[in-house]
Amino acid sequence: MSAANLARRVGKLLPAWRHRVSPATLRADLLAGLLGAVLVLPQGVAFATLAGLPPQYGIYAAVVPCIVAALFGSSWHVMSGPTNANSLALFAMLSPVALAGSPEYINLALAVTILVGVLQLAVGTLRLGSLANFISPSVLLGFTCGAAALIALYALKDLFGLQPPAGTSAFGVVRFLFDNVAAINWNAAAVGAVTLGVTLVVKRLSRRLPFMLLGLLAGFLFALLLNRTGLSGSHPVEVVGPIPAAIPPFRVPDISWDKLPDLFGIAAALTIVALGQSISIAKAVALRSGQHIDANREFVGQGLSNIAGGFFSAYISCGSLNRSMPNFEAGAQTPMASVFSAVLLVALVAVSASVLAQIPLAAIAAMLLLVAWGLFDFARLRRIARVSRTEFGIALATFVATLVIRLEMAVLLGTMLSLVAYLYRTSRPAVRTLVPDADDPDRRFTPLDELRRPQPECPQLKLVRMEGAIFFGAVQYVTDRLHEARAQNPTQVHLLAMTKSMNFIDLAGAEMWEAELAERRAIGGDLYFHRPRTQVLQTWAQTGFIDRLGPKNIFATKRHALHTIVPKLDPEICARCRVRVFEECPHDEGTPPGQVPAAAEMKNAG
């Protein structure tokens, strides 16, 4: 193998974003990574507890998986790690099998994590990531706004120094807040206010400064002042607290082989949960950053991260919205921010665990509130509401679903609504009646609803333009439109269908045209087509419809079609007709072609 070929193969294995790396991006990624490391400290500990695991396993899940997902994934800004949904799902599925927190439970959790990684890797390798293309922008907008609301609602408890019961829902937090107004820690609220104020002031002065970190530092110092000087009185500001070791140990899960079949079922369910979150978050961040997401590569990265994480004491990880959005807002430029976040997390815990333990939870909550506010795209919501009520309804439904059900199920619901709306639209293809426009020098065939003045149709020949696919879901609608047109004008026994815009038909569509042909010929008329597409012709040839229709009933030009069809019309009706719609109509001293006759003449034209 030549050196050039070897270089090309190695280049394909390396991430495409490596060309974006520069001293400037590394500096921005380092600052963003520092913020990510600080944010994950309390979250990792809390999420591990939700998962029924010792606290340190939440920290482990933010180290190796975070690095691997960043290096092998597609997104520049998504940070992987432990999440609320994954933690709860893991606990719900494993707690009936083993005692939470026991060595057996830990081994099962790590084994399931590896199996989830294998399934995720298979999804990406088999290139099934194209399924993510069905998540519409309206769904992503509703999901992003809903996730922002969740971030804000969950942050309220730390902002006001309250401790609702574990597992309390977002709305439960709000209800707990109103029920315990007297217990609010106003010192914590003041720390949050200082954090927000400094962040916004620094951001207004210069976006080049690490405004989120400086705001967090201001909150840290203010809380330290309150707690150390006694100014907080009997209500100290709650801090992160003792932080477990962050260096993840290597271990092979010790489980019996006979449990693998049961674990595969659990892993399959958790894979859907994790992939649903990961791709939704990746696409939501990409929508703001303008990046193109390769869903297959993203799935591969997530799969490798869980496989590696399972061997380094990490339980299931995926893209974390609580860290990905702050990472983007903090100015991260490449996935190196995630690498820095993991490395800095280990370094910070090893070197300054006692200092990090004093970070106030209220300051972190203030950061999350700021991120949540930035996620609400009010301008886009207003634009969608003006353009399409259907799309706005889908976005609103996804928003509400994100608040009340699991994140991945909310995205699934929104996607299903989008597909239903799409199927409804495509099941009603436009069947537009045409006439040659008498006011146009070229007498172009124009839909009746686009004419500047009313113009009559031919009493015997119906002209329609088919716009869209004629598939099984649209057959009944098109059939009804054609039958309605025939009932309104019983003498229009001939039909010329302009099918250049009929881009697809299936077997049901082909059978519909066969039925229309039989009905037209039964009443003494016929069916004709102008410029059907290649796919349509191929389907008709396979079903034998062209043989029954006759190749002479298919025309390449409208002029040829009219020159052929008009002489076949009933001459008695033509003799009484005063409409003379077509230039091909036999003319006498009566009405010129296309001229609108008097009402009495139009009545006699039929």
Disulfide bonds with the S-S distance in Angstrom:
none
